[in-house]
Amino acid sequence: MIKGLTQGEIARRMGNHQPNVSAWLSGKRIPSEQSLVDLARAMEMEPDELIAMIYRRRQRLKAQR
């Protein structure tokens, strides 16, 4: 996990649930704007970096279908 954090730790930092974090980071679901900001903050990233990472993962998922 980025910055050595588990998905559970990220979820706790942002006051959310691990399954949501997993779905967002895998590209299976897109977080709301506020969740995206909270997720980026919890991962110590800039939101635009996180958006790019999620986009790349979604592209990989689409290519696998």
N, C-alpha and C positions, 0 to 999 in steps of 0.2 A: 504494500500500500504506500502511497505517496507520503513522504516525510516520516516513514516508519510507523504510521498510524493504521490500526485496523479499521474496518468499516464500522464496527461497534463503537470504537473510540470517537470516530468522526461523528456518528449519530448522536452520541452523548454530548459532544461539544456543541452541536447545533440544536439539541433538544428535539431530535427526531428518532426514527426507528431504523435499525440496521437494514431490513429488507428494502426500504425506500432508498437508502444510500446505495445499496448494491444495484438496484435497478437503474438509478441515475448514472452511476459510474460505468456500468456495463453498456450504457446506451440504449437499454430496453425501454426506458421511460425518460421523458424530459422533465426536469424540475421546474417549478414555478419560478418567477423572477426572484422572489424573496428567498426561496429555498436555494436557488443558485448562488445568491450572494452569501447566504449563511454557510453553504457547502464550501465555497471558495475560502471564506474566512476560516472555517474549521480546518481546512487543508493547507492553510497558509499560502494560498495562491491568489493571483489576480483573477477576477471573474472571466476575463477574455481568454486566459490560459485554460481555464476549466472548460469553457465553451468549446474551444478548439479540441481539447482532449475528448470530450463527449462526442463531438461531431465525427472525429476520426473513428471512434469505436462504433458509432451508428453506421458509418460507411462500411466498415468491416462486416458488421452483422448483415447488412443488405447484400453484400457480395457473397456471403455464405449461403444465401437462400437460393 
